[in-house]
């Protein structure tokens, strides 16, 4: 049985351009982006707590979670739209997304270590 090919993440730019691009990707792509850096992941979490914007982000993230088959993320995004459960679901979603923030931090540390020093 053949295994599916592993998809490599595109190389991100460093510096200010990479930082701002990561924030933009976190704000616009949300759960569609699986390779966010630390700045993008934090941006996504902050926007989730912004009134009205958080609801729009929850809808976007539901679509992204369906696309990536993330059942837990999808259910948390659905619950974030319910007024009473919204605060609880957003808190749990932040905990769920903390895993992504941690992965983004590890990737950023690894990319720094792999860059040639001048």
Secondary structure as GFF3:
##gff-version 3
##sequence-region A 1 118
A	DSSP	alpha_helix	15	28	.	.	.	ID=ss1
A	DSSP	three_ten_helix	30	32	.	.	.	ID=ss2
A	DSSP	alpha_helix	38	48	.	.	.	ID=ss3
A	DSSP	alpha_helix	53	67	.	.	.	ID=ss4
A	DSSP	alpha_helix	71	80	.	.	.	ID=ss5
A	DSSP	alpha_helix	83	114	.	.	.	ID=ss6
###
